[in-house]
């Protein structure tokens, strides 16, 4: 009986996935999907070339325009890649002989800028009103990595404040999914975050966050604290829990935080957040993601001879994600759920169980520039999509761009598997099936 129920559930999830996948989207979305698949296929046919290309892209913003080709040669032609030696030598000879290095440098810069703009909504907040499709709900993010100085952190904090001031006020009774959101990178607005001095770090981070939260409340804008590397998880989590209970903030229902399912402790974290939300008496939003620092966490754990905090395989992460989805839905209305994923199995799993539980107050969130075909399909089926929309120039955004390129070219990623011609049925299979069915 139990097995039959699971089989019926998987069949329904597959039907939802096929319905989402059946929609072709606009010609532009089809073109982007084709280009992405082509690049993914190319990347895994030539992995050494892909690695060197990403290294070159990462360093590109720090180069003078006229020197770009010189560094391109160092990263691509002088390194061991799949490009034949005679071809590299011939191309370089032609460029050098005909004095084309400046032209090639310009073209390389423009190509990278083109791809960056596919994943970055706008280079400045002033240009937001020029963007099309503003009816789609967004969570805005100011691009940037960890602040390296107090001055840099203050500037980063000011950018968030300027962004909030420039956004229109949100209608008080608006549908929650239509409410404008801002995602905050905590290590960008405060440099003094040290795991070995957690109590002091929490106080510093609270001070940096309070003016942002107060301003967001006056505009009716939601605030979400992004989760970063494992080292900072406890600081960010405790800061949120203490800050959201302060007198100024405890009644505001539009605060949220991220939980990463690749962490072995993620289910325990959700249990704590549910108890917290019940105690607070006001809902909190949890954005559930699979995680974005997998290799970093593994490398850091090996360096320190620590047990890795993340699961060893994608399958384990997928299983945990689905467990966490069910727990979040059971925690309604104390917790408002937002699911950040581009994986068709994960999306279909969420939709199946929200339908079963008659829950309509939830979100599917996707990155700007990714999975446009599925966004269009879900919206046509009546499911609004919130886009995680980065704002910033190419220089601070390059690390973000590299992460997006890596996600798109992951050999375990859904897009890659689809580009390899794998059938949808196998891609949407239950990650826990072998354990459940004993196959």
VEXDREN-2710 file (C-alpha; in Angstrom, 1 decimal):
% VEXDREN-2710
k/r/px/py/pz
1/UNK/0.0/0.0/0.0
2/UNK/2.8/2.4/1.0
3/UNK/4.8/1.5/-2.2
4/UNK/1.7/2.0/-4.4
5/UNK/1.1/5.4/-2.8
6/UNK/4.7/6.5/-3.5
7/UNK/4.4/5.2/-7.1
8/UNK/1.2/7.2/-7.7
9/UNK/2.9/10.3/-6.2
10/UNK/5.9/9.9/-8.5
11/UNK/3.6/9.5/-11.5
12/UNK/1.7/12.7/-10.6
13/UNK/5.0/14.6/-10.1
14/UNK/6.1/13.4/-13.6
15/UNK/2.9/14.6/-15.1
16/UNK/3.5/18.1/-13.6
17/UNK/7.1/18.1/-14.9
18/UNK/5.9/17.2/-18.4
19/UNK/3.3/19.9/-18.4
20/UNK/5.9/22.5/-17.3
21/UNK/8.4/21.2/-19.9
22/UNK/5.9/21.1/-22.7
23/UNK/5.7/24.9/-23.0
24/UNK/8.3/26.2/-25.4
25/UNK/8.3/29.9/-24.3
26/UNK/9.2/32.9/-26.5
27/UNK/11.6/32.7/-29.5
28/UNK/14.2/34.5/-27.4
29/UNK/13.8/32.1/-24.5
30/UNK/14.2/29.2/-26.9
31/UNK/17.3/30.8/-28.4
32/UNK/18.8/31.3/-24.9
33/UNK/18.0/27.6/-24.0
34/UNK/19.7/26.5/-27.3
35/UNK/22.8/28.6/-26.6
36/UNK/23.0/27.5/-23.0
37/UNK/22.8/23.8/-24.0
38/UNK/25.4/24.4/-26.7
39/UNK/27.8/26.0/-24.2
40/UNK/27.2/23.3/-21.7
41/UNK/27.9/20.6/-24.2
42/UNK/31.0/22.4/-25.4
43/UNK/32.2/22.9/-21.8
44/UNK/32.1/19.2/-21.0
45/UNK/33.6/18.1/-24.2
46/UNK/36.6/20.4/-23.4
47/UNK/36.9/20.6/-19.6
48/UNK/40.4/22.0/-19.5
49/UNK/39.4/24.8/-21.9
50/UNK/36.4/25.5/-19.8
51/UNK/38.5/25.8/-16.6
52/UNK/41.0/28.2/-18.2
53/UNK/38.2/30.2/-19.7
54/UNK/36.6/30.7/-16.3
55/UNK/39.9/31.7/-14.8
56/UNK/40.3/34.3/-17.5
57/UNK/36.8/35.6/-17.0
58/UNK/37.5/35.9/-13.3
59/UNK/40.5/38.1/-13.8
60/UNK/39.2/40.1/-16.7
61/UNK/37.6/43.0/-14.7
62/UNK/41.0/44.0/-13.3
63/UNK/42.7/44.3/-16.7
64/UNK/43.2/47.3/-18.9
65/UNK/41.2/47.0/-22.1
66/UNK/44.4/47.1/-24.3
67/UNK/46.0/44.2/-22.4
68/UNK/43.1/41.8/-22.5
69/UNK/44.4/39.7/-25.4
70/UNK/47.8/39.3/-23.7
71/UNK/46.2/37.7/-20.7
72/UNK/43.8/35.7/-22.9
73/UNK/46.9/34.2/-24.5
74/UNK/48.4/33.4/-21.1
75/UNK/45.3/31.6/-19.8
76/UNK/44.1/30.0/-23.0
77/UNK/47.0/29.6/-25.4
78/UNK/49.9/29.1/-23.1
79/UNK/48.2/26.5/-20.8
80/UNK/47.5/22.9/-21.6
81/UNK/44.0/22.8/-23.0
82/UNK/42.2/20.7/-25.7
83/UNK/43.0/23.2/-28.4
84/UNK/45.7/21.7/-30.7
85/UNK/49.1/23.4/-30.4
86/UNK/49.4/24.2/-34.1
87/UNK/46.0/25.9/-34.0
88/UNK/46.9/28.1/-31.0
89/UNK/50.2/29.0/-32.6
90/UNK/48.5/29.9/-35.9
91/UNK/45.8/32.0/-34.3
92/UNK/48.4/33.9/-32.2
93/UNK/50.7/34.4/-35.3
94/UNK/47.8/36.0/-37.3
95/UNK/46.7/38.2/-34.5
96/UNK/50.3/39.4/-33.8
97/UNK/51.3/39.7/-37.5
98/UNK/48.3/41.8/-38.4
99/UNK/48.3/43.9/-35.2
100/UNK/44.8/42.7/-34.2
101/UNK/45.4/42.4/-30.5
102/UNK/43.5/45.6/-29.7
103/UNK/40.5/44.5/-31.8
104/UNK/40.5/41.0/-30.3
105/UNK/40.7/42.5/-26.8
106/UNK/37.7/44.6/-27.5
107/UNK/35.7/41.7/-28.9
108/UNK/36.6/39.5/-25.9
109/UNK/35.5/42.2/-23.5
110/UNK/32.2/42.7/-25.3
111/UNK/31.5/38.9/-25.4
112/UNK/32.0/38.5/-21.7
113/UNK/29.9/41.6/-21.0
114/UNK/27.1/40.2/-23.1
115/UNK/27.0/37.0/-21.1
116/UNK/27.2/39.0/-17.8
117/UNK/24.2/40.9/-18.7
118/UNK/22.2/37.7/-19.2
119/UNK/22.6/37.1/-15.4
120/UNK/22.7/40.6/-14.0
121/UNK/19.5/42.6/-14.2
122/UNK/21.0/46.1/-14.2
123/UNK/24.3/47.8/-13.7
124/UNK/22.7/50.4/-11.5
125/UNK/19.5/51.0/-9.5
126/UNK/18.9/54.1/-11.7
127/UNK/18.3/51.9/-14.7
128/UNK/15.8/49.6/-13.1
129/UNK/12.8/51.5/-14.5
130/UNK/14.1/50.8/-18.0
131/UNK/13.9/47.1/-17.6
132/UNK/11.0/45.2/-19.1
133/UNK/8.8/42.6/-17.4
134/UNK/8.6/44.6/-14.2
135/UNK/5.4/42.9/-13.3
136/UNK/7.4/39.8/-12.3
137/UNK/8.1/39.9/-8.5
138/UNK/11.7/40.3/-7.6
139/UNK/14.2/40.0/-4.8
140/UNK/16.9/42.5/-5.5
141/UNK/20.5/41.8/-4.6
142/UNK/23.5/44.3/-4.7
143/UNK/26.4/42.4/-6.3
144/UNK/29.6/42.1/-4.3
145/UNK/31.7/39.8/-2.3
146/UNK/33.0/39.9/1.3
147/UNK/33.9/43.5/2.3
148/UNK/37.6/43.8/2.9
149/UNK/37.6/47.2/4.8
150/UNK/35.2/49.2/7.0
151/UNK/35.0/51.8/4.2
152/UNK/34.0/49.2/1.7
153/UNK/31.3/47.8/4.0
154/UNK/29.9/51.2/4.7
155/UNK/29.6/51.8/0.9
156/UNK/27.9/48.5/0.4
157/UNK/25.4/49.3/3.2
158/UNK/24.7/52.6/1.6
159/UNK/24.0/50.9/-1.7
160/UNK/21.3/48.9/0.0
161/UNK/19.8/52.0/1.6
162/UNK/19.9/53.9/-1.7
163/UNK/18.2/51.0/-3.5
164/UNK/15.4/50.8/-0.9
165/UNK/14.9/54.6/-1.0
166/UNK/14.6/54.4/-4.8
167/UNK/12.0/51.7/-4.9
168/UNK/8.2/52.5/-4.8
169/UNK/6.3/51.9/-1.5
170/UNK/4.5/48.6/-1.4
171/UNK/0.8/48.5/-0.9
172/UNK/0.0/47.2/2.6
173/UNK/-2.5/44.5/1.6
174/UNK/-0.7/43.3/-1.5
175/UNK/-0.4/39.5/-2.1
176/UNK/2.9/38.4/-0.3
177/UNK/4.4/37.1/-3.5
178/UNK/4.0/40.5/-5.2
179/UNK/5.8/42.3/-2.4
180/UNK/9.2/43.6/-3.4
181/UNK/12.1/41.9/-1.6
182/UNK/15.7/42.8/-0.9
183/UNK/18.4/40.1/-0.2
184/UNK/21.2/41.1/2.1
185/UNK/24.7/39.7/2.0
186/UNK/25.8/40.1/5.6
187/UNK/29.6/39.8/5.0
188/UNK/29.3/42.7/2.6
189/UNK/27.9/45.2/5.1
190/UNK/30.1/44.2/8.1
191/UNK/33.8/43.2/8.1
192/UNK/34.0/42.2/11.7
193/UNK/32.4/38.8/11.5
194/UNK/34.6/36.2/13.3
195/UNK/33.4/32.7/14.3
196/UNK/35.8/32.7/17.2
197/UNK/34.2/35.9/18.5
198/UNK/30.6/35.2/17.8
199/UNK/28.9/37.3/20.4
200/UNK/30.8/40.5/19.4
201/UNK/30.3/39.7/15.7
202/UNK/26.5/39.5/16.3
203/UNK/26.4/42.9/17.9
204/UNK/28.4/44.5/15.0
205/UNK/26.1/42.8/12.4
206/UNK/22.9/44.0/14.2
207/UNK/24.2/47.6/14.1
208/UNK/24.8/47.3/10.4
209/UNK/21.4/45.7/9.7
210/UNK/19.1/47.9/11.8
211/UNK/19.0/51.0/9.5
212/UNK/18.3/48.8/6.5
213/UNK/15.5/47.0/8.2
214/UNK/13.9/50.2/9.6
215/UNK/13.9/51.8/6.1
216/UNK/12.5/48.7/4.5
217/UNK/9.7/48.6/7.0
218/UNK/8.7/52.2/6.2
219/UNK/8.4/51.2/2.5
220/UNK/6.7/47.8/3.2
221/UNK/9.6/46.0/1.5
222/UNK/10.6/42.5/2.6
223/UNK/14.1/41.7/3.8
224/UNK/15.8/38.4/3.4
225/UNK/19.2/37.6/4.9
226/UNK/21.3/35.4/2.5
227/UNK/23.1/32.5/3.9
228/UNK/26.8/32.3/3.1
229/UNK/29.7/29.9/3.9
230/UNK/29.3/27.6/6.9
231/UNK/31.7/29.6/9.0
232/UNK/29.2/32.5/9.2
233/UNK/26.0/30.4/9.5
234/UNK/25.7/30.6/13.3
235/UNK/26.5/34.3/13.3
236/UNK/23.9/35.1/10.6
237/UNK/21.3/32.8/12.1
238/UNK/21.6/34.1/15.7
239/UNK/21.7/37.7/14.5
240/UNK/18.4/37.2/12.6
241/UNK/16.7/35.4/15.6
242/UNK/17.7/38.1/18.0
243/UNK/17.1/41.1/15.7
244/UNK/13.7/40.0/14.5
245/UNK/12.6/39.8/18.2
246/UNK/13.6/43.3/19.0
247/UNK/10.8/45.8/19.8
248/UNK/11.1/47.7/16.6
249/UNK/11.0/44.6/14.4
250/UNK/9.0/41.8/16.2
251/UNK/5.7/42.5/14.5
252/UNK/6.9/42.9/11.0
253/UNK/5.9/39.8/8.9
254/UNK/8.2/40.3/5.9
255/UNK/11.6/39.2/7.2
256/UNK/13.2/36.0/6.0
257/UNK/16.4/33.9/5.9
258/UNK/17.9/31.1/3.8
259/UNK/18.3/27.5/4.8
260/UNK/20.7/25.4/2.6
261/UNK/19.7/21.7/2.1
262/UNK/23.2/20.6/1.3
263/UNK/24.0/21.0/5.0
264/UNK/23.5/17.9/7.0
265/UNK/22.0/20.0/9.8
266/UNK/19.4/21.7/7.6
267/UNK/16.4/19.7/8.9
268/UNK/17.3/20.5/12.5
269/UNK/17.6/24.1/11.6
270/UNK/14.0/24.1/10.2
271/UNK/12.8/22.6/13.5
272/UNK/14.4/25.4/15.4
273/UNK/13.0/28.1/13.0
274/UNK/9.5/26.6/13.4
275/UNK/9.7/26.9/17.2
276/UNK/11.1/30.4/16.8
277/UNK/8.2/31.5/14.5
278/UNK/5.6/30.1/16.9
279/UNK/7.3/32.0/19.8
280/UNK/7.5/35.2/17.8
281/UNK/3.9/35.0/16.8
282/UNK/4.5/36.5/13.4
283/UNK/5.4/34.4/10.3
284/UNK/8.9/34.3/8.9
285/UNK/9.9/33.4/5.4
286/UNK/12.3/30.6/4.8
287/UNK/14.0/30.4/1.4
288/UNK/15.0/26.8/0.9
289/UNK/17.9/26.3/-1.5
290/UNK/20.2/23.4/-2.1
291/UNK/23.4/25.5/-1.5
292/UNK/26.0/27.4/-3.5
293/UNK/29.3/26.8/-1.7
294/UNK/29.6/23.0/-2.0
295/UNK/33.2/22.7/-3.2
296/UNK/34.3/25.5/-1.0
297/UNK/32.9/23.8/2.1
298/UNK/34.5/20.5/1.2
299/UNK/37.9/22.0/0.6
300/UNK/37.8/24.0/3.8
301/UNK/36.8/21.0/5.8
302/UNK/39.7/18.9/4.3
303/UNK/42.2/21.8/5.1
304/UNK/41.1/21.8/8.7
305/UNK/40.7/18.0/9.1
306/UNK/37.0/18.6/10.0
307/UNK/34.0/16.5/9.1
308/UNK/32.4/18.1/6.1
309/UNK/29.1/19.9/7.0
310/UNK/27.7/19.2/3.5
311/UNK/26.4/16.0/2.0
312/UNK/28.9/14.1/-0.2
313/UNK/26.5/13.6/-3.2
314/UNK/23.9/15.4/-5.1
315/UNK/21.5/12.6/-4.5
316/UNK/21.7/13.0/-0.7
317/UNK/21.2/16.8/-1.1
318/UNK/18.1/16.2/-3.3
319/UNK/16.7/13.7/-0.7
320/UNK/17.2/16.2/2.1
321/UNK/15.7/19.0/0.0
322/UNK/12.5/17.1/-0.5
323/UNK/12.3/16.2/3.2
324/UNK/12.8/19.9/4.0
325/UNK/10.0/20.8/1.6
326/UNK/7.6/18.6/3.4
327/UNK/8.6/19.9/6.8
328/UNK/8.2/23.5/5.6
329/UNK/4.7/22.9/4.2
330/UNK/3.8/21.2/7.5
331/UNK/5.0/24.4/9.3
332/UNK/2.5/26.6/7.5
333/UNK/1.3/29.2/8.6
334/UNK/4.1/29.8/11.1
335/UNK/6.6/29.7/8.3
336/UNK/6.0/31.0/4.8
337/UNK/7.9/28.9/2.3
338/UNK/10.0/30.1/-0.7
339/UNK/11.7/27.4/-2.8
340/UNK/14.8/28.4/-4.7
341/UNK/15.5/25.9/-7.5
342/UNK/15.7/25.4/-11.3
343/UNK/15.5/21.6/-11.0
344/UNK/12.3/20.3/-12.7
345/UNK/11.9/17.4/-10.3
346/UNK/12.2/19.8/-7.3
347/UNK/9.7/22.3/-8.7
348/UNK/7.2/19.6/-9.6
349/UNK/7.6/18.0/-6.1
350/UNK/6.8/21.4/-4.5
351/UNK/3.8/21.9/-6.7
352/UNK/2.4/18.4/-6.1
353/UNK/2.6/18.7/-2.3
354/UNK/1.3/22.3/-2.1
355/UNK/-1.7/21.2/-4.2
356/UNK/-2.2/18.2/-1.9
357/UNK/-2.1/20.4/1.2
358/UNK/-4.1/23.3/-0.4
359/UNK/-1.4/25.8/0.3
360/UNK/-1.3/28.8/-2.0
361/UNK/1.0/31.1/0.1
362/UNK/4.4/29.9/-1.1
363/UNK/6.9/31.0/-3.7
364/UNK/9.1/29.5/-6.4
365/UNK/12.2/31.6/-6.8
366/UNK/14.7/31.4/-9.7
367/UNK/17.8/33.4/-10.7
368/UNK/17.5/36.1/-13.2
369/UNK/18.7/34.9/-16.6
370/UNK/18.2/31.2/-15.9
371/UNK/15.4/28.7/-16.8
372/UNK/13.4/31.3/-18.7
373/UNK/11.4/28.6/-20.4
374/UNK/10.2/27.2/-17.1
375/UNK/9.4/30.6/-15.6
376/UNK/7.2/31.3/-18.6
377/UNK/5.5/27.9/-18.3
378/UNK/4.9/28.2/-14.6
379/UNK/3.4/31.7/-14.9
380/UNK/1.1/30.4/-17.7
381/UNK/-0.1/27.7/-15.3
382/UNK/-0.8/30.4/-12.7
383/UNK/2.3/30.1/-10.5
384/UNK/4.0/33.5/-10.0
385/UNK/7.8/33.3/-10.0
386/UNK/10.0/35.6/-8.0
387/UNK/13.3/36.4/-9.7
388/UNK/16.5/36.7/-7.7
389/UNK/17.8/39.8/-9.5
390/UNK/21.4/41.1/-9.1
391/UNK/22.2/44.7/-9.6
392/UNK/25.8/45.9/-10.1
393/UNK/28.7/46.6/-12.4
394/UNK/30.8/43.9/-14.1
395/UNK/33.7/44.2/-11.7
396/UNK/32.0/43.2/-8.4
397/UNK/29.6/41.0/-10.4
398/UNK/32.2/38.8/-12.0
399/UNK/32.4/36.3/-9.1
400/UNK/28.6/36.0/-9.3
401/UNK/28.8/35.5/-13.0
402/UNK/31.4/32.7/-12.6
403/UNK/29.1/30.9/-10.1
404/UNK/26.2/31.1/-12.5
405/UNK/28.3/29.7/-15.3
406/UNK/29.5/26.9/-13.1
407/UNK/25.9/26.1/-12.1
408/UNK/24.9/26.0/-15.8
409/UNK/27.8/23.7/-16.7
410/UNK/27.6/21.4/-13.7
411/UNK/27.8/17.8/-14.9
412/UNK/25.1/16.9/-12.4
413/UNK/22.9/19.8/-13.3
414/UNK/19.5/19.4/-14.8
415/UNK/20.3/21.5/-18.0
416/UNK/23.5/19.5/-18.7
417/UNK/21.7/16.2/-18.3
418/UNK/18.9/17.5/-20.6
419/UNK/21.5/18.7/-23.2
420/UNK/22.9/15.1/-23.2
421/UNK/19.6/13.8/-24.5
422/UNK/18.5/12.1/-21.3
423/UNK/14.8/11.4/-21.1
424/UNK/12.6/13.6/-18.9
425/UNK/11.4/10.5/-17.0
426/UNK/14.9/9.6/-15.8
427/UNK/15.7/13.2/-14.9
428/UNK/12.5/13.6/-12.8
429/UNK/12.9/10.3/-11.0
430/UNK/12.6/10.1/-7.2
431/UNK/16.1/10.6/-5.7
432/UNK/15.1/8.3/-2.8
433/UNK/13.7/5.6/-5.1
434/UNK/16.4/3.0/-4.7
435/UNK/16.1/3.2/-0.9
436/UNK/12.3/3.1/-0.9
437/UNK/11.7/0.4/-3.5
438/UNK/14.8/-1.7/-2.8
439/UNK/15.7/-1.6/-6.5
END
